[in-house]
């Protein structure tokens, strides 16, 4: 299983402590084995492929459960369909880009650490906006910190181009990702659905 690069310092430190603790007492190693196993599980980064999903379909940017699907307005993307995906502590937390596009703007907004599953978290929590132009229109992705999330990391750079399903960031612990579908894309999921980043189609092109 591949490990997300952001988890390597934590995992490396735990491995070092386990090895050093064994020289003192095997019980120390046993006690540290649990947080090491949890860190390995949390930072897992499995390879993903969309399989038989149509090439013009939009993929989920996150693993988790769909908690919002509805109309919204975004200053960059305009009138859109917003899909909110909540990630609990056991989901893969690596985020993937839903469709190929050129990154035009990245904006970090400090905020609170409210429960990410709540709709108001999209407006008051710490969050990071990634705005991009795609062949289907403009889109915005929002990485939102939750009550236990302590770091939002975005790998994408302004003026770069990302492929559909490419890794673009990670959020540590329970959190949420919002994706704004352009008007040319119809949602393909509903509230309560489970989705997987880089595999599940969350939107389909209306021109099909």
N, C-alpha and C positions, 0 to 999 in steps of 0.2 A: 504494500500500500504506500503510495506516495504521500509525503508529509508537506504541508504548506510551509513555505520558507519562513513565514513569520513565527512559526512554532519551534523552529530549530534552536534558538537560544534557550527557551524554557526547557525543552526536552533535553538538550545537552547538559544544562545545569543539573537537572534531576538525575540523569545518568551518572554524572560526576559524583553527586552526593550519595547515590546508591553504592557506587564502587568504594568511595571513601568510608561510608558508614559500615560496610562489610568488614573493613579492617578493625573496626571497634567492636561491633556486634552485629550478627546476622539479623537481629530484631530491628535494627535501624533500617537496614535494606528492605526488610519486609514491610515496614511502616511506610517507606517511600515508594514502594512498588505500586500502591494504589493511585497516588497522584500522577505517577509516571504513565500508568496505563490510561488514565483519564485524559492526560495531555495528548498521548498518541492518538486516542480516539477522537478528541475534539479537533485536532489539527490535520486529520486525514484529508487527503485531496485526491479522490479517485478520478481516473480518466473517464470522460463522458463523451458520448456520441449521440446525435439525434435519431439515429436509426432510420425508420421509414417516415419520419416527419417531413412534410413537403419543404423544399428549399426556400420557399418564400414565407414560411411560417416563422413567427417570433417565438423564441425559446424562453423558458423561465430563467431569470437571473439568479435565483436562489432556491435551495431546498427548503421545504416547509409547507405550511398550510395557507391557502388563500383566505384572507380575512376581509378583503375589500375588493369590490368590482363596481365601478360607477363613474359617472361623468365628473369631470374636473376641469379646472382652468389653470394653465401654467403660463407664466410670463414669457417663457422661451418657446414652448411647444404649442401654445394656444389651447383651443378646446380639445380635450383628449378624453380617453377612457383610462382611468387609474386602476391599476391592479396592485393591491398590497399583499405581500407575502411575509408571514411571521415565521421566524426560525427559533425553535426552542434550543436548549442547551445540548441536545443530542443530534441535531441536524448538522450536516456538512455546512460550514460557514464561509466557504470560498464562493465568491460571487462571479458570475459569468455574463458576458454581454449578450443581450437577446437577439441582436441582428447586426450585420456589418454596418459600420458607420465611422464618420470622422469626428473626433472629439473637438468641440469648439469652446467649451467652457467647463471649468471645475471650480466649484464654490463650496467652501467649508463654512458652516454656520454653528457656532457654539450654542448650547442649550441645556435643558434639563435631562434627567435620567428617569423619565416616567416609563411606565409599562409600555413596551413597544407594540403590544397587541392592540392597544387603545387607538382609535382613529386620530385623536388629538396629538398623538406622539409625532405624527408627520409634520406638525406645525410648531411644537414647542421643544422637542428633544434635540439633542446634538445630532447633526446630520451633515451629509456631504452630497452635493448635487453634481452629477455628471451629465452634461448636455451635449448631444451629438446630432449630426445630420445624417440621415440614412436614405437609401433609395426610395423609401416609402414616406419620408417626411421627417420632421424633427421629433426627437424623443428626449425625455429626461429620466434618469434613474436616480433614486434617492436612497442612500445607505443611512439607516436610522439607528442610533444607539438605543439600547434598552436599559432597564433598571440595573442590570448587572454588567452590561457591556462597558468596557473600559478603553476600547480603541477601535477607531474606524481607519482602515488602511485602504487606499486606492492606488493601484498599480498604474492606471492609465495616465497618460500625459497629454496636455493640451496640444492640438494639431496632429496627434497620432491617429492612426486608423486601426480599428479593432475588427476582428473577424467574428462572425456569429459563433457563440459558444466559447469565445476566448476568455480566460480568466482576467478579471479587472480589479479585484479587491477582496477584502475579507473583513468581517466584523467579529470581534471576540465576544463570545457568550450570547445569550438570548437577544435577538434584535429583529430588525425588519427591513425589507427592501420594497420600495414603491417603484413601479415602472409605468410611464405614461405612453400609451399606445397612440400613434398618429391616427387621424380620422380615417385613413385608408385601411386600417386594421381593425377587425372585429375580435372581441374577446372570445377565447375558446375554453375558458374555465369559469367556474362559479365559486361562490363562497363555500368553504368547507373542503374543496378539492386539495389533495396532496400533490405537490409538484417537485420536480428534481431539476436542479440547475443544469443547463446544457442539453437536456433530454426532452422535457415536457413542452409541448406546444401550448402557449398561453394566448396566442393571437394568430388569426389567419387573414390573408390578404383578400379584400372584398372583390377584387378583380378576377378571382379564380372562377 
